[in-house]
Amino acid sequence: MNDNLFTEKQIEYMYSNSSFFRFVNDYFSTYSLTNQKVDLKINSNSFSEAEMNIYIRIVLSNLEELRRMLSSIETSLSYVHRDGIKTFEAEIHGRLQVQKYLLTKTKLRYPREYPCQIKERTLTTPENMFLVFIIQYILELLDRFYKRLTQYKKSQYLSEKLLVEEYKRNFQSFIRKKSFKECIDELMVIKKEHGSEFPESILNEIKTRSRKGKIRNYQSYKKFFDWYWKYKEGAIELDKNKTLQLLRYSDDFCNKLFELWCLYTIKETFINEFGMSVIDERNIMKADSCSVFSLKTNTGGIVDIFYQKGASLYWDDRTKPRWRYIENKKSLRGIPDISIKYKANATTLIMIDLKNRIRSIGNNSEEIYKMIGYFDNFENMFQKEYSNEIKRQAILVFRNDETPYSESLISDNDSLINIYTVGPVENESLNSDQFKKICQCILNTQGIDGKTTEVFGNYQKEKARLSSKINKDDTDI
């Protein structure tokens, strides 16, 4: 296995956190798609923006199953015979309609035409009406998905958009068949009277016909109808005892998934281990110039966490990077994966670069030189906007699923580069313990030996005391 891929167990571990799943699901890009089973609770009667994005991926993931059901139904569609009048040339079929024939007999036509009453086979049955109704619903849903996805930049929704277009073509080609014209015409009349809900009276007709054995291939129809009742908007509501299949990005998304997992876990660590509170949290695709997360410390400081943002943090219109190209005078720019602006007694900026590469200690010189380059190139902005009295720090985060390590480098002017490894596993020494060190390193920039240490220590003691009390109370019960 490539050292940047995750095992299925690691994928399940990350996606088992429903809060992280909702966070990462807001990320739209051009990565290839695959299916994932997740434990999820979502009530689609009242969709938030994040839940609508989840619903899109639920439906797209399960539409292939519906398409296979439709193919099964198509091989043996139900039908009925109805009396109808049809004119034949030069021959009689069924029963001649004498009165109509006599009315036209005097007209000189060749060959002779005979109006006849015959039994015609038609697909306009209650179950086919409901079948076409569901397909129309799916097409309307796909149109809504398409419009929603276009609010993102083209490069941010291409995979999902292509899948939407593919399913639209498939389902449209089915109901455009001439044999369904009568169904569609009758549905137009029904919708004018009943709106978007299919009439209960026709659903009851379907049940009656199924009991009497009048529906060919009924089991295939039933599976199709059950799919609709399960996945229609407003119907999905699952609990922790069930799993749901939905789309996620496949193995080529691993590097991005590692970055988003680290970003989210740093935020969670600040909250759960350091007692910070959330001021604001933004959709990662719409944060633009803002931070993804804004937090408040117990001492009144503000921690803003940015993802892949450079402008206004490391340069602006008046303060340029130090390096530029000779030919076109353009500045050399680079953007750390995470930037954390910490405002307390002073304002500091901590650069964090994330590498989904399994590394061991002493084997990271390439990435270290990159961070040194950031320090040098963005010196102008550091001098202008951020405290010169506090050591400048950068953090490198690598992946290691087996052995955690950390190391630090310091320059002649006291700039620090701190290196840590983390792994998406349940082992605390590889996961939560390392993230605590990363967050503490960030707080160190403004004096962890002072008030922050006291608050952190008191917070941890109080947390331990409450945990002990809860355990004691449980024992007493």
Protein Blocks (a to p, Z undefined) as FASTA:
>chain_A
ZZkbccfklmmmmmmpmklmmmmmmpccfbdcddddddddddfklccfklmmmmmmmmmm
mmmmmmmmmmmmmmmccddddddddddehiaehjadfklmmmmmmpccdddddddddddd
dfbdfklmmmmmmmmmmmmmmmmmmmmmmmpcfklmmmmmmmmmmmmmmmmmmmmpmklm
mmmmmmmmmmmmnomadcfklmmmmmmmmmnopaghklmmmmmmmmmmmmmghkaccdfk
bccddddddfklmmmmmmmmmmmmmmmmmmmmnopacfbdcdfklnmmacfbdcddfkop
acdddehifehklocfklccfbdcfklopacddddfbdcdddffbccdddddddddddde
hiammmmmmmmmmmmmmmmmmmmmpcfkbccddddddddfkbgcddddddfkopacdddd
ddddfblklmmmmmmmmmmmmmmmnopklmmmmmmmmmmmmmmmmmmmmmmmmmmZZ
